Amino acid sequence: MAPDADLYIFKLFSSSHDSLTSWFLDAFNFVLDEGIDIVNLSNGGNDFLDQPFTDKINELIANGVIVVSAIGNEGPYQGTLNNPGDLANVIGVGSLDRTLTKVASFSSRGTTTWSLNDGIGILKPDLVTVGSDVSGLSHLRTENN
């Protein structure tokens, strides 16, 4: 699909699902130093006050990096978006249901809160894709198993 693409995959969480903002900042600085074009984040959280994290996301975008992020699994109610998918300039990705015809009930949704004071909140998700009953590679069996 993209034979000349290079993938950089970072593990930014410990085995106990803990992470530090500094780990993300280091990874984002690597993105800037290496001239990487797209960042895809499958994490998200409600800590919208993590200013160093949010500032670095905005710095990536200002430097032409496309940032794509999950919006969360706190649906079906409005106002359940997770950071950084809730930022106006981040492509926020939601999940389709099993029928692939509507947004999954668990998928977060709502209006971006970052620009509401200006009266111009943006409705999210920006796009939806398969997100229900997705099997990872760990579920595949080989002849050696």
Contacts in CASP RR format, 6 or more apart in sequence:
PFRMAT RR
TARGET T0000
AUTHOR 0000-0000-0000
METHOD contacts of the structure
MODEL  1
MAPDADLYIFKLFSSSHDSLTSWFLDAFNFVLDEGIDIVNLSNGGNDFLD
QPFTDKINELIANGVIVVSAIGNEGPYQGTLNNPGDLANVIGVGSLDRTL
TKVASFSSRGTTTWSLNDGIGILKPDLVTVGSDVSGLSHLRTENN
8 30 0 8 1.000
8 31 0 8 1.000
8 34 0 8 1.000
8 36 0 8 1.000
10 27 0 8 1.000
10 30 0 8 1.000
12 19 0 8 1.000
12 23 0 8 1.000
12 24 0 8 1.000
12 27 0 8 1.000
12 43 0 8 1.000
13 19 0 8 1.000
13 43 0 8 1.000
19 43 0 8 1.000
21 50 0 8 1.000
21 52 0 8 1.000
21 53 0 8 1.000
24 53 0 8 1.000
24 56 0 8 1.000
25 52 0 8 1.000
25 53 0 8 1.000
25 56 0 8 1.000
28 39 0 8 1.000
28 56 0 8 1.000
28 57 0 8 1.000
28 59 0 8 1.000
28 60 0 8 1.000
29 56 0 8 1.000
30 36 0 8 1.000
31 39 0 8 1.000
31 60 0 8 1.000
31 65 0 8 1.000
32 59 0 8 1.000
32 60 0 8 1.000
32 63 0 8 1.000
32 65 0 8 1.000
35 65 0 8 1.000
36 65 0 8 1.000
37 64 0 8 1.000
37 65 0 8 1.000
37 66 0 8 1.000
38 65 0 8 1.000
38 66 0 8 1.000
38 67 0 8 1.000
38 68 0 8 1.000
39 60 0 8 1.000
39 65 0 8 1.000
39 66 0 8 1.000
39 67 0 8 1.000
39 68 0 8 1.000
40 68 0 8 1.000
40 69 0 8 1.000
41 67 0 8 1.000
41 68 0 8 1.000
41 69 0 8 1.000
41 70 0 8 1.000
41 84 0 8 1.000
41 85 0 8 1.000
42 69 0 8 1.000
42 70 0 8 1.000
43 69 0 8 1.000
43 70 0 8 1.000
44 69 0 8 1.000
44 70 0 8 1.000
44 72 0 8 1.000
44 82 0 8 1.000
44 83 0 8 1.000
44 84 0 8 1.000
44 85 0 8 1.000
45 72 0 8 1.000
45 82 0 8 1.000
45 83 0 8 1.000
46 82 0 8 1.000
46 83 0 8 1.000
47 53 0 8 1.000
47 83 0 8 1.000
48 54 0 8 1.000
48 83 0 8 1.000
48 86 0 8 1.000
48 113 0 8 1.000
50 83 0 8 1.000
53 83 0 8 1.000
53 84 0 8 1.000
54 83 0 8 1.000
54 84 0 8 1.000
54 87 0 8 1.000
57 67 0 8 1.000
57 84 0 8 1.000
57 87 0 8 1.000
57 90 0 8 1.000
58 87 0 8 1.000
58 89 0 8 1.000
60 67 0 8 1.000
61 67 0 8 1.000
61 89 0 8 1.000
61 90 0 8 1.000
66 91 0 8 1.000
67 84 0 8 1.000
67 87 0 8 1.000
67 89 0 8 1.000
67 90 0 8 1.000
67 91 0 8 1.000
68 90 0 8 1.000
68 91 0 8 1.000
68 92 0 8 1.000
68 93 0 8 1.000
69 84 0 8 1.000
69 85 0 8 1.000
69 90 0 8 1.000
69 91 0 8 1.000
69 92 0 8 1.000
69 93 0 8 1.000
70 82 0 8 1.000
70 85 0 8 1.000
70 92 0 8 1.000
70 93 0 8 1.000
70 94 0 8 1.000
71 81 0 8 1.000
71 82 0 8 1.000
71 85 0 8 1.000
71 86 0 8 1.000
71 92 0 8 1.000
71 93 0 8 1.000
71 94 0 8 1.000
71 107 0 8 1.000
71 108 0 8 1.000
71 109 0 8 1.000
71 124 0 8 1.000
71 125 0 8 1.000
72 80 0 8 1.000
72 81 0 8 1.000
72 82 0 8 1.000
72 94 0 8 1.000
72 107 0 8 1.000
72 108 0 8 1.000
73 95 0 8 1.000
73 106 0 8 1.000
73 107 0 8 1.000
73 108 0 8 1.000
74 80 0 8 1.000
74 82 0 8 1.000
74 106 0 8 1.000
74 108 0 8 1.000
75 105 0 8 1.000
75 106 0 8 1.000
75 107 0 8 1.000
75 108 0 8 1.000
75 109 0 8 1.000
76 105 0 8 1.000
76 106 0 8 1.000
76 107 0 8 1.000
76 109 0 8 1.000
77 109 0 8 1.000
78 109 0 8 1.000
78 110 0 8 1.000
78 111 0 8 1.000
79 108 0 8 1.000
79 109 0 8 1.000
79 110 0 8 1.000
79 111 0 8 1.000
79 113 0 8 1.000
80 108 0 8 1.000
80 109 0 8 1.000
80 110 0 8 1.000
81 108 0 8 1.000
81 109 0 8 1.000
81 110 0 8 1.000
81 112 0 8 1.000
81 113 0 8 1.000
81 124 0 8 1.000
82 108 0 8 1.000
84 90 0 8 1.000
85 91 0 8 1.000
85 92 0 8 1.000
85 93 0 8 1.000
85 124 0 8 1.000
86 92 0 8 1.000
86 112 0 8 1.000
86 113 0 8 1.000
86 114 0 8 1.000
86 124 0 8 1.000
87 112 0 8 1.000
87 114 0 8 1.000
88 112 0 8 1.000
88 114 0 8 1.000
88 115 0 8 1.000
88 121 0 8 1.000
88 122 0 8 1.000
91 126 0 8 1.000
91 127 0 8 1.000
92 124 0 8 1.000
92 125 0 8 1.000
92 126 0 8 1.000
92 127 0 8 1.000
93 125 0 8 1.000
93 126 0 8 1.000
93 127 0 8 1.000
93 128 0 8 1.000
93 129 0 8 1.000
94 103 0 8 1.000
94 104 0 8 1.000
94 107 0 8 1.000
94 108 0 8 1.000
94 109 0 8 1.000
94 125 0 8 1.000
94 127 0 8 1.000
94 128 0 8 1.000
94 129 0 8 1.000
94 131 0 8 1.000
95 103 0 8 1.000
95 104 0 8 1.000
95 106 0 8 1.000
95 107 0 8 1.000
95 128 0 8 1.000
95 129 0 8 1.000
95 130 0 8 1.000
95 131 0 8 1.000
95 132 0 8 1.000
96 102 0 8 1.000
96 103 0 8 1.000
96 104 0 8 1.000
96 107 0 8 1.000
96 128 0 8 1.000
96 129 0 8 1.000
96 130 0 8 1.000
96 131 0 8 1.000
96 132 0 8 1.000
97 103 0 8 1.000
97 104 0 8 1.000
97 105 0 8 1.000
97 132 0 8 1.000
98 104 0 8 1.000
98 132 0 8 1.000
98 133 0 8 1.000
100 130 0 8 1.000
103 109 0 8 1.000
103 125 0 8 1.000
103 128 0 8 1.000
104 131 0 8 1.000
104 132 0 8 1.000
107 125 0 8 1.000
107 128 0 8 1.000
108 124 0 8 1.000
108 125 0 8 1.000
109 123 0 8 1.000
109 124 0 8 1.000
109 125 0 8 1.000
110 123 0 8 1.000
110 124 0 8 1.000
111 121 0 8 1.000
111 122 0 8 1.000
111 123 0 8 1.000
111 124 0 8 1.000
112 121 0 8 1.000
112 122 0 8 1.000
112 124 0 8 1.000
113 121 0 8 1.000
114 121 0 8 1.000
115 121 0 8 1.000
115 122 0 8 1.000
END
